[in-house]
C-alpha cells in the first residue's frame, strides 16, 4: 500500500520490548479477535478456491452476487466462520441444502449439516447483496470507491487492505489463508470495462444491458488483493523478456489518458521489472501476467492488477519524498506498488501485525530502483532522505491476533532498518542473495515476521535478533554516545534494548570509515588525527550520535 506525505499516528502497537511511556495501551474487542485470529470455526478448514460472482451497480452504489467457497477439511467440524461486513445474506447453501447461521458482528457462524470428513473437499455458497462501505479516503480509509472520471463517466474501484475483503464479498477474511486459485466474474453496466486480477477469460453481454467480465487467477492470492476496477478504459499491451521468459504486460488507463499512460508507463515499467527481478528474483506471476490499471484512488498492490492513480506525474504526486532530487524522474506509484508483487503478494504475512514485511521491503525497493538507475550512492541518498518522515510514535509491530497494524513507520523506518542491515552484511552479492532467497523460500506462502527475521540472520551469518527488536518493537533510534580525549575514542550504545551490540562504521582516521562494535558498556579504541569536530558516523547506518561531553541541547 502507498502512504501519505505526513503519516498519521498509528492506532496501537507493542512488541517484544516494552512500549515507550507515551504509547497508549490498546483496547480490543471480541470482534477484533474474531477478525484477526484463527479461531475454532476457522482452523479446521483450508481455502482451496473462490468462485466470486458479483454485479456492481453504480446507479445505487450496491452489489449483488455469490461466492462459492471450495475448501479442504483438515479435521471434522460442524461450525464454519465466514466473514461479511454490513451486507445482507440471502442464503448459504451446501449440497443443495440451505444452512442456518448466526451473525456476530461481521462474522457468520454457519451450522453445517453434511459430514465434514477429514481430507474431504467441500463447497459452500454464500448469496448476498447490499451497499458496501464507501471508502472515505481510499486507499487509507478503504471500501468501495464510486467516482466519476474527468468526462463524468462512472469510475469504480475497491481498496480494502486492513479493512478486509469481507467489506464487499464473503470469504475467510484473514491473511493467513489464501486460495490456490480464484475466478472473479464482475458484471457492470454496458459500456464499462471491469479489470480484475489474473487473465481475462471472457466478456459476455447480458440481455439486461450489462456485461460480465470473467477473470481467472492461477496463483494463490491474498484476499485484500482481489479487486474491482471498472471504467471507460483503453487497453494496450507489451512483452517484457524476463528471467522466466516472456512476461505479458497489459495496461488499462482511462481512454482519455491513453497517450499519457503510454509515455509514463512505457518509460518506467520495464526498467522497474528488470531491476526488481535482479534484486528479488523472477516476477512472481508469469502465469497471470503484469497489469497496471488506472483507478480513482492513489494506488494499491492488487496482485497482477496493480492499481495506479498518481496522475501520470513523476515522484509521489509530483513530490520527491526523499527531498534529495533522487525521487523525481520516475513514477513513485508504478515502482512502489509493483514492488509489492514480491513483498505483500508473493510473500504475505499471516497477521496484519507484521505488515512491516510488506511495507518495509517495498519502501526499500524504491531506493534499489534509484540505485539501478542512478548508482549505489544515489540509492543510499534516497533511503537516507526519507528518514525525515519517521515519526517514532509507536512500535512498528502491533499486537497479534486482533487485526491490528503498527505505526506508519513500517515504511520509512523499516526501509532504513533494511538499509542498515545491508551495511552489516557488507557484501552486496550476499545481500542480493538474501533478498532473492526470501522470495525463493517464502514465495506463495503466508509467513510470520519471525520467520523472515530468522531467515535473514541465518543467511547473513550473524544474530540480528536485537537489531530487528530495536527497530521494530521500540520507538527509539540507537544512539551512539562517545567521548574523544586526545587520541582515544570511548563509545557505547544508549536508548537500546538489552544486549544490543550492533557494529557501526565511524571515522577513526580522517576521511575513512572503520567498524567498531559498541555495546551498552563503555569501550575504547585509538584515533588517528580525528577531533570531536571531525568525528562522524557513516550515515548509511540509521543511528544517532551524541558527544557525551558536549553541552546538552534542547
Buried (B, 14 or more C-beta within 10 A) or exposed (E): BBBEEEBEEBEBBBBBBEBBEEBEEBEBEEBBEBBBBBBEBBBBBBBBBBBBBBBBBBEEBBBBBBBBBBBBBEEEBEBBBBBBBEBEBBEBBBEEEEBEBEEEEBBBBBEBEBEBEEEEEBBBBBBBBBBBBEBEEBBBEBBBBBBEBEEEBBBBBBBBBBBBBBBBBBBBBBBBBBBBBBBBBBBBBEEBBBBBBBBBEEEEEEEEEBBBBBBBBBBBBBBBBBBBBBBBBBBBEBEBEBEEEEBBBBBBBBBBBBEBBBEBBEBBBBBBBBBBBBBBBBBBBBBBBBBBBBBBBBBBBBBBBBBBBBBBBBBBBEBBBBEBBBBBBBBBBBBBBBBBBBBBBBBBBBBBBBBBBBBBBBBBBBBBBBBBBBEEEBBBBBBBBBBEBBBBBBBBBBBBBBBBBBBBBBBBBBBBBBBBBBBBBEEEEBBBBBBBBBBEBBBBEBBBBEBBBBBBBEBBEBEBBBBBBBBBBBBBBBBBBBBBEEEEBBBBBBBBBEEBBBEBBBBBEEEEBEEBEBBBEEEEBEBEEBEEEEBEBBEBBBBBBBBBEEEEEE
